Amino acid sequence: MAGPQKLTVSREDRLMVYLSSVLEQNRTSIKKLLKFGAVAVNGRTVRQFDHPLRPGDIVAISTLHAAAASERLEAMGIQLLYEDDDLIVVDKPSGLLTVPSLTNKTDTLIRHLNDFLQQRDRRRAVLAQVVHRIDQETSGLVLFARSLKTNAQLQDNWPSVEKTYWAIVEGQPPQEQGTITSHLVEDDSYQVYSYDEPTPNTRHATTHYRVLQTRDGLSLLEIRLETGRKHQIRVQMATHLGCPVAGDRRYGAKSDPCGRLALHAGRLTLAHPTTGERLTWESPLPRPIARFFPGSRASTQP
């Protein structure tokens, strides 16, 4: 798989000086790399010539066309957080479909991600495979596999993947923390209903929640999923707690303080399918949600 050249800094230095020492390019070429965002330090794009480097910093150097492809991806609000030969993790903005629908085949996360991979690598890239999806209105972490084999392995082990969301809900749950176990079914209009007892075609769903903060008739919850059913959090919060997710008119919300569904997929933890290493990715609450609960554990994006 093509990707940026990654180097580990061994001594204190300035970025321009360091790049001049490790690249067989003149200063003009190096300045172009910096100008067009082809250099990242510890995962963040850096354009300042005098950016300080410390021992242990990771400097990633891409080509100019790879940087241009990354710029186009970020312009859509999509952030590539992690990539190796098996996995890709991205941070999806609210309002973007994960996969195509009957009415929208092209403006989707999977389409934009795979376009990026092909543009960046300038060849037929190994395309990303969808492991799971989050709702169009939900923002946050989405996991992709780099092969059908890895995809099948991840989906088979999906219950062991720790999936944590943050949500602002209307009202206050009757308990500070608890577990909701119910059975979900979707009707022909794509509305999901939750029942205490199983019936034909229902799917078991278990959700753990904890109240982080409460103010002005709203509560910030940390929510951990054991299962990952469609609209699981949204319908269970509304049906079993009487606390619909803010902005969720479909499931009875009366307010829209964030101007969007106040639900964010904030953390994923899993065992790497090849190495077995335990990996965790986090995405802080977007500003439209975080501003209601400043200083919470779900910190605000810069």
C-alpha positions, -999 to 999 in steps of 0.1 A, spaced: 0 0 0 14 34 -9 15 60 18 36 88 33 72 83 42 73 82 80 104 92 100 112 93 137 130 124 150 161 117 170 171 152 182 156 186 186 154 205 154 134 229 133 112 213 106 128 230 76 163 221 88 152 185 95 136 180 61 166 194 44 187 168 61 166 138 53 153 146 18 172 147 -14 154 178 -25 163 215 -27 148 241 -4 123 253 -31 109 218 -34 107 214 4 89 247 7 63 235 -18 58 203 3 51 225 34 30 250 15 6 223 1 3 204 33 24 173 24 41 172 58 25 161 91 40 160 125 25 135 149 -6 132 127 -12 169 122 -4 188 90 23 215 96 32 243 72 54 264 94 91 262 84 103 268 120 80 243 137 100 228 166 107 190 166 115 169 196 130 134 199 103 108 192 82 130 170 69 112 139 72 132 106 51 120 77 61 132 42 36 127 13 39 137 -23 22 168 -36 -6 149 -54 -12 129 -22 -15 162 -2 -39 176 -28 -61 145 -24 -60 148 14 -70 185 11 -101 175 -10 -111 149 16 -107 174 45 -127 201 25 -157 177 28 -153 176 66 -139 140 65 -108 134 86 -86 103 80 -75 93 115 -57 60 110 -46 38 82 -26 6 78 -27 -24 56 -58 -38 73 -78 -8 87 -89 27 80 -106 49 106 -123 82 96 -142 109 114 -174 116 95 -193 149 96 -230 151 104 -251 152 72 -231 127 52 -244 92 44 -220 64 52 -231 42 22 -254 48 -8 -292 50 -4 -319 46 -30 -319 84 -36 -282 92 -31 -256 70 -48 -226 93 -49 -224 118 -21 -214 92 5 -185 86 29 -175 53 12 -175 69 -23 -154 99 -12 -130 78 8 -124 54 -21 -120 83 -46 -94 97 -22 -74 64 -20 -74 61 -58 -64 98 -64 -37 96 -37 -21 64 -49 -24 71 -86 -32 35 -93 -60 11 -86 -59 13 -48 -71 -14 -25 -105 0 -18 -120 4 16 -147 -21 27 -176 -10 50 -174 -27 84 -203 -7 100 -222 25 95 -236 54 115 -267 74 107 -264 103 82 -272 128 109 -247 113 134 -210 124 133 -180 106 145 -158 75 140 -164 49 112 -142 18 107 -133 4 73 -114 -27 63 -88 -30 35 -99 -65 24 -129 -88 24 -112 -112 47 -105 -85 73 -140 -71 69 -155 -106 76 -132 -110 106 -142 -76 121 -179 -82 116 -177 -117 132 -160 -101 162 -181 -69 162 -197 -75 197 -162 -74 212 -155 -39 197 -161 -12 222 -184 14 207 -189 46 227 -212 75 218 -219 109 234 -254 124 231 -274 153 244 -309 142 253 -339 162 264 -347 159 301 -329 138 326 -329 100 328 -345 85 360 -311 70 370 -276 83 367 -266 51 348 -283 20 336 -287 -6 309 -314 -8 283 -322 -42 268 -350 -44 242 -360 -58 208 -360 -35 177 -380 -38 145 -381 -15 115 -413 -8 95 -418 -1 58 -413 36 64 -378 30 80 -391 39 115 -376 17 142 -397 6 172 -384 -9 205 -403 -36 225 -396 -52 259 -403 -87 246 -391 -103 213 -416 -108 185 -410 -121 149 -384 -101 130 -372 -81 161 -335 -79 168 -320 -79 203 -303 -46 214 -284 -37 245 -272 -2 255 -254 11 285 -256 47 295 -242 71 320 -251 107 327 -221 130 325 -238 164 331 -272 180 332 -283 216 327 -312 237 314 -334 207 307 -307 188 288 -284 159 297 -251 148 283 -248 111 282 -220 86 275 -235 56 258 -218 22 252 -233 -2 227 -231 -40 230 -250 -44 198 -251 -20 168 -286 -19 155 -301 8 132 -313 38 153 -306 18 185 -296 48 206 -322 71 192 -352 48 197 -341 34 231 -334 68 246 -369 81 235 -389 49 243 -373 36 275 -359 67 291 -384 93 278 -353 113 268 -351 117 230 -318 128 215 -320 165 210 -328 174 174 -343 140 167 -378 149 154 -382 114 141 -383 100 176 -401 128 194 -376 155 202 -392 189 207 -360 209 206 -330 214 183 -305 233 202 -275 222 182 -290 226 147 -284 189 141 -288 155 157 -269 157 190 -253 123 187 -216 116 181 -197 84 177 -168 93 199 -147 62 207 -138 29 192 -116 2 208 -107 -31 193 -80 -58 189 -62 -53 157 -72 -82 133 -36 -90 124 -14 -81 153 -39 -84 182 -27 -50 195 -55 -32 214 -62 1 197 -84 30 207 -94 60 186 -113 91 199 -131 119 183 -141 148 206 -175 163 205 -180 188 176 -184 223 187 -222 227 181 -227 199 207 -198 205 230 -207 242 237 -236 232 259 -213 213 283 -179 230 283 -152 211 302 -169 177 299 -149 146 292 -161 148 256 -138 177 248 -144 202 221 -126 200 187 -101 228 180 
